[in-house]
Every structure is written in C-alpha cells, then in structure tokens.
C-alpha cells in the first residue's frame, strides 16, 4: 500500500475527493438505483452534511461553491422517469460533476492554488460572503406570484463567488446589476427613485442612498474608465457594500416573503 505521507499534496487531495466520491456512490446513489427514494434522501443528507464539514476544514470557501453549483444545476423531476433518473436530474448529476471537477482540479494543482488564495481571505474587517447565506436562503424560499426571483438569486450567488475569489471588479459590477434589477419590487423604474422616494424607514433610505450614490460611482469607474498610463486598482474596501446590500435584500424578503 502506498504511504500517504509520500504522496504529493495535489495527489493526496485528489484521493480524498475520490474517497468522498466512492462514499457517495456506495451510500447514496445505490439507494436510488434500488428505487428506494426515502432511504436515498436520508443518506444524501447525512453524506452532504459530512462532505460540507470536510470542505470547510480542507478547502475553505469551497462549500459555498458547492451549494451554488447544486442550486444552479438542479432540474425539476419528470413523471416518466425512474426514481434514479429523477434523482440524477434533481441533485445527483450536480453532486457528481462537482466531485469530478474537484478531483480533476486537485490533480492539476488548481484546487491547491485556490485554497492558498482563499485562506488569505477575507481581509481583516471584510465579510467572508458578500450576501449572507441565511439571507440567500430566505430569497430562495420566496414563492411570489408577482416577481421571478431566479435572476436576483443567481446574481447574489455569482457575487459571493466573485467576492470569495478576490474578483473585486466583478463584484462591484454585480452590485450595480442588482441595483438595476430590483426597483420594480418597490414600485419604481430606477434605483435612484427607490433611494429617494420609497416610504421605508430613515435608516433604510440612508442605506439605499449610499448604494445609489457611492457604489454606483465606483461601479461606473470600474466599467467605463479607459486604459491609462498609470492605474490604481480597486480594493475590497472600495467594493464592500455588503451591509447596505443586506438591508436592501432584507426589505425584499419582508415585502415578498
């Protein structure tokens, strides 16, 4: 048997993910293949809880990408499919492709570089996620007959991915996209109207005006400044409007939830 102490770190990490992959197929997928959906659901929940704990300890930040990957790649079940086929559509394929990608990225060294970069984040005083996970969960549970929140949720998910990866230009551009997307929830056509005219509390209006007046200017600079002989790059401090963003999203949850 090969001594794990002599394995290269990238190979050791790949084998750890392969072990999780084997456990998934043995303990979870096997129940769905046997058409036992209740046992399969319980087994997956148990497997997923342990897998997320592993990600948090072994690859900080990757559990966020796992959840985003699953929520973005789920499909509705179909009546003409078997229990196993519907499992694959709803969750199985997303979980399996995530594991396969982790194994490939581990052996290529990509995941090791990601971990090294992620461990250095967040900087002191900066949030680990731009949109709080609990707030995102609240948005995902809303069933509104007036508004489709799927695009807003996806923008928030991508904002968290960019933030965790240190992509601050992309993050502030996504903040602007969210501001342009949500005014209709408040009965207005533009976010400037929301910031200045919405009949919320004084503290809400102040947060919205900060988003409108400050974040939009920073985003405009990131989007529209032409190449110059000397540049000053955006910092996480400049791009961090997470508190005001949470105030905005909490009001959307209150109105539509």
RODO-2510 file (C-alpha; in nm, 4 decimals, decimal comma):
residues 257
     n   res          X          Y          Z
     1     x     0,0000     0,0000     0,0000
     2     x     0,1306     0,3432    -0,0920
     3     x     0,2333     0,5607     0,2032
     4     x     0,0133     0,8714     0,2104
     5     x     0,2989     1,0680     0,3680
     6     x     0,4961     1,0249     0,0442
     7     x     0,2158     1,1431    -0,1855
     8     x     0,2351     1,4877    -0,3407
     9     x    -0,0188     1,7278    -0,1798
    10     x    -0,2155     1,7551    -0,5051
    11     x    -0,2454     1,3771    -0,5336
    12     x    -0,3375     1,3390    -0,1664
    13     x    -0,6155     1,5953    -0,2049
    14     x    -0,7413     1,4243    -0,5214
    15     x    -0,7592     1,0900    -0,3401
    16     x    -0,9511     1,2445    -0,0540
    17     x    -1,2128     1,3639    -0,3015
    18     x    -1,2118     1,0211    -0,4670
    19     x    -1,2912     0,8694    -0,1271
    20     x    -1,5884     1,1039    -0,0919
    21     x    -1,6957     1,0132    -0,4445
    22     x    -1,6867     0,6409    -0,3591
    23     x    -1,8853     0,7001    -0,0405
    24     x    -2,1431     0,8942    -0,2398
    25     x    -2,1940     0,6115    -0,4902
    26     x    -2,1887     0,3395    -0,2227
    27     x    -2,4040     0,5080     0,0417
    28     x    -2,6314     0,7418    -0,1560
    29     x    -2,6626     0,6623    -0,5253
    30     x    -2,7075     0,2916    -0,4532
    31     x    -3,0398     0,3570    -0,2753
    32     x    -3,1787     0,5496    -0,5703
    33     x    -3,0633     0,2750    -0,8068
    34     x    -3,2611     0,0358    -0,5886
    35     x    -3,5627     0,2704    -0,6281
    36     x    -3,5630     0,3471    -0,2547
    37     x    -3,6093     0,7240    -0,2587
    38     x    -3,6783     0,7765     0,1170
    39     x    -3,3579     0,5980     0,2220
    40     x    -3,1684     0,7724    -0,0554
    41     x    -3,2817     1,1156     0,0617
    42     x    -3,1804     1,0430     0,4211
    43     x    -2,8446     0,9014     0,3079
    44     x    -2,7714     1,2033     0,0904
    45     x    -2,8497     1,4469     0,3709
    46     x    -2,6103     1,2601     0,6001
    47     x    -2,3420     1,2384     0,3307
    48     x    -2,3785     1,6055     0,2371
    49     x    -2,3507     1,7282     0,5977
    50     x    -2,0245     1,5375     0,6421
    51     x    -1,8942     1,6435     0,2983
    52     x    -1,9587     2,0130     0,3702
    53     x    -1,7713     1,9791     0,7009
    54     x    -1,4824     1,8263     0,5069
    55     x    -1,4851     2,1141     0,2564
    56     x    -1,4882     2,3745     0,5330
    57     x    -1,1862     2,2165     0,7012
    58     x    -0,9891     2,1047     0,3952
    59     x    -1,0779     2,3647     0,1316
    60     x    -1,2041     2,6846     0,2964
    61     x    -1,4644     2,8614     0,0858
    62     x    -1,5365     2,5641    -0,1395
    63     x    -1,8565     2,4724     0,0445
    64     x    -2,0077     2,7990    -0,0824
    65     x    -1,9231     2,6985    -0,4391
    66     x    -2,0665     2,3515    -0,3766
    67     x    -2,4008     2,4948    -0,2647
    68     x    -2,4069     2,7398    -0,5550
    69     x    -2,3243     2,4628    -0,8018
    70     x    -2,6061     2,2427    -0,6725
    71     x    -2,8668     2,5184    -0,6627
    72     x    -2,7722     2,6328    -1,0140
    73     x    -2,7811     2,2865    -1,1713
    74     x    -3,0959     2,1326    -1,0278
    75     x    -3,3837     2,0425    -1,2588
    76     x    -3,7443     1,9505    -1,1946
    77     x    -3,8360     1,5840    -1,1900
    78     x    -4,0388     1,4258    -1,4683
    79     x    -4,3256     1,1806    -1,4279
    80     x    -4,1992     0,9412    -1,6959
    81     x    -3,8581     0,8883    -1,5359
    82     x    -3,7468     0,6315    -1,2798
    83     x    -3,6589     0,7192    -0,9200
    84     x    -3,2904     0,7060    -1,0075
    85     x    -3,3276     0,9157    -1,3232
    86     x    -3,5220     1,1816    -1,1334
    87     x    -3,2603     1,1805    -0,8571
    88     x    -2,9919     1,2465    -1,1168
    89     x    -3,1936     1,5353    -1,2629
    90     x    -3,2733     1,6945    -0,9301
    91     x    -2,9431     1,6602    -0,7440
    92     x    -2,7297     1,3611    -0,8385
    93     x    -2,5707     1,4905    -1,1583
    94     x    -2,4813     1,8221    -0,9936
    95     x    -2,3168     1,6487    -0,6964
    96     x    -2,1322     1,4052    -0,9211
    97     x    -1,9965     1,6708    -1,1591
    98     x    -1,8810     1,8776    -0,8608
    99     x    -1,6867     1,5805    -0,7250
   100     x    -1,5370     1,5018    -1,0657
   101     x    -1,4275     1,8627    -1,1105
   102     x    -1,2689     1,8697    -0,7646
   103     x    -1,0709     1,5547    -0,8425
   104     x    -0,9501     1,6970    -1,1750
   105     x    -0,8693     2,0377    -1,0252
   106     x    -0,6820     1,8730    -0,7376
   107     x    -0,4526     1,6775    -0,9683
   108     x    -0,3960     1,9841    -1,1891
   109     x    -0,2938     2,1889    -0,8841
   110     x    -0,5790     2,4341    -0,9385
   111     x    -0,7528     2,3496    -0,6139
   112     x    -0,4357     2,3855    -0,4093
   113     x    -0,3832     2,7347    -0,5517
   114     x    -0,7473     2,8170    -0,4798
   115     x    -0,7087     2,7074    -0,1166
   116     x    -0,3891     2,9067    -0,0711
   117     x    -0,5581     3,2170    -0,2104
   118     x    -0,8798     3,1603    -0,0153
   119     x    -0,7040     3,1099     0,3168
   120     x    -0,5694     3,4632     0,2850
   121     x    -0,9287     3,5912     0,2530
   122     x    -1,1201     3,7628     0,3822
   123     x    -0,9029     4,0564     0,4723
   124     x    -0,9477     4,1831     0,8241
   125     x    -1,2800     4,3635     0,8524
   126     x    -1,4177     4,2186     0,5278
   127     x    -1,7068     3,9692     0,5165
   128     x    -1,6430     3,6110     0,4101
   129     x    -1,9562     3,6232     0,1913
   130     x    -2,0945     3,9378     0,0316
   131     x    -2,4532     3,8132     0,0583
   132     x    -2,5161     3,6355     0,3869
   133     x    -2,6023     3,2679     0,3386
   134     x    -2,9116     3,2969     0,5551
   135     x    -3,0357     3,5938     0,3519
   136     x    -2,9790     3,3990     0,0318
   137     x    -3,1750     3,1060     0,1766
   138     x    -3,4620     3,3414     0,2586
   139     x    -3,4698     3,4666    -0,1008
   140     x    -3,4688     3,1102    -0,2328
   141     x    -3,7758     3,0169    -0,0253
   142     x    -3,9913     3,3053    -0,1524
   143     x    -4,2775     3,1973    -0,3771
   144     x    -4,4007     3,5217    -0,5322
   145     x    -4,6807     3,5375    -0,7874
   146     x    -4,5668     3,8851    -0,8972
   147     x    -4,1897     3,8557    -0,9335
   148     x    -3,9497     3,5858    -1,0510
   149     x    -3,6504     3,5985    -0,8156
   150     x    -3,4346     3,3479    -1,0049
   151     x    -3,2152     3,6140    -1,1679
   152     x    -3,1701     3,8058    -0,8414
   153     x    -3,0700     3,4856    -0,6631
   154     x    -2,8224     3,3971    -0,9378
   155     x    -2,6696     3,7472    -0,9271
   156     x    -2,6258     3,7119    -0,5499
   157     x    -2,4679     3,3681    -0,5901
   158     x    -2,2222     3,4968    -0,8503
   159     x    -2,1493     3,7989    -0,6303
   160     x    -2,0484     3,5624    -0,3488
   161     x    -1,8327     3,3591    -0,5869
   162     x    -1,6527     3,6689    -0,7123
   163     x    -1,6022     3,8014    -0,3612
   164     x    -1,4628     3,4753    -0,2254
   165     x    -1,2261     3,4557    -0,5233
   166     x    -1,0969     3,8113    -0,4805
   167     x    -1,2623     3,9329    -0,8042
   168     x    -1,3465     4,2801    -0,6767
   169     x    -1,4104     4,4446    -1,0133
   170     x    -1,6625     4,1750    -1,0991
   171     x    -1,8167     4,2054    -0,7516
   172     x    -1,8887     4,5774    -0,7738
   173     x    -2,0260     4,5346    -1,1269
   174     x    -2,2649     4,2699    -0,9946
   175     x    -2,3723     4,5056    -0,7166
   176     x    -2,4677     4,7560    -0,9858
   177     x    -2,6559     4,4854    -1,1776
   178     x    -2,8573     4,4009    -0,8670
   179     x    -2,9456     4,7674    -0,8106
   180     x    -3,0650     4,7953    -1,1707
   181     x    -3,2682     4,4747    -1,1360
   182     x    -3,4778     4,5278    -0,8220
   183     x    -3,6586     4,8683    -0,8438
   184     x    -3,9839     4,7128    -0,9726
   185     x    -4,0217     4,5239    -0,6422
   186     x    -4,0612     4,8664    -0,4774
   187     x    -4,2881     5,0066    -0,7468
   188     x    -4,0255     5,2195    -0,9218
   189     x    -3,8409     5,2159    -1,2547
   190     x    -3,4931     5,3120    -1,1290
   191     x    -3,2939     5,2546    -0,8133
   192     x    -3,2469     5,6304    -0,7722
   193     x    -3,6242     5,6527    -0,7269
   194     x    -3,6117     5,3741    -0,4672
   195     x    -3,3359     5,5532    -0,2758
   196     x    -3,5135     5,8884    -0,2770
   197     x    -3,8851     5,8071    -0,2725
   198     x    -3,9532     5,4684    -0,1107
   199     x    -4,1579     5,5068     0,2058
   200     x    -3,9336     5,2964     0,4257
   201     x    -3,7536     5,3919     0,7432
   202     x    -3,4972     5,6702     0,7538
   203     x    -3,2159     5,4185     0,8051
   204     x    -3,3342     5,2199     0,5004
   205     x    -3,3333     5,5305     0,2806
   206     x    -2,9851     5,6252     0,4030
   207     x    -2,8525     5,2789     0,3144
   208     x    -3,0164     5,2929    -0,0283
   209     x    -2,8767     5,6398    -0,0946
   210     x    -2,5310     5,5132    -0,0026
   211     x    -2,5713     5,2290    -0,2521
   212     x    -2,7003     5,4654    -0,5200
   213     x    -2,4501     5,7461    -0,4717
   214     x    -2,1339     5,5595    -0,3755
   215     x    -2,1462     5,2041    -0,5075
   216     x    -2,2788     5,3150    -0,8451
   217     x    -1,9962     5,5666    -0,8918
   218     x    -1,7354     5,3031    -0,8073
   219     x    -1,9033     5,0582    -1,0450
   220     x    -1,9174     5,3226    -1,3188
   221     x    -1,5455     5,3832    -1,2774
   222     x    -1,4751     5,0097    -1,2952
   223     x    -1,6898     4,9722    -1,6067
   224     x    -1,6169     5,2819    -1,8089
   225     x    -1,2655     5,4094    -1,7353
   226     x    -1,0435     5,3737    -2,0420
   227     x    -0,6860     5,2462    -2,0205
   228     x    -0,4425     5,4976    -1,8708
   229     x    -0,0669     5,5233    -1,8324
   230     x    -0,0982     5,4515    -1,4612
   231     x    -0,3744     5,2674    -1,2753
   232     x    -0,4911     5,2379    -0,9156
   233     x    -0,6731     4,9080    -0,8694
   234     x    -0,9967     4,8669    -0,6790
   235     x    -0,9607     4,7282    -0,3262
   236     x    -1,2003     4,5092    -0,1254
   237     x    -1,2655     4,8086     0,0988
   238     x    -1,3906     5,0067    -0,2019
   239     x    -1,6054     4,7212    -0,3265
   240     x    -1,7602     4,6311     0,0092
   241     x    -2,1215     4,7470     0,0300
   242     x    -2,2353     4,4210     0,1867
   243     x    -2,4139     4,5784     0,4854
   244     x    -2,6233     4,8108     0,2693
   245     x    -2,6871     4,5236     0,0273
   246     x    -2,8197     4,3138     0,3165
   247     x    -3,0548     4,5977     0,4157
   248     x    -3,1857     4,6039     0,0579
   249     x    -3,2320     4,2278     0,0362
   250     x    -3,3963     4,2088     0,3796
   251     x    -3,6598     4,4573     0,2643
   252     x    -3,7235     4,2474    -0,0474
   253     x    -3,7659     3,9416     0,1779
   254     x    -4,0057     4,1374     0,4020
   255     x    -4,2165     4,2570     0,1078
   256     x    -4,2349     3,9311    -0,0849
   257     x    -4,1843     3,6640     0,1785
***
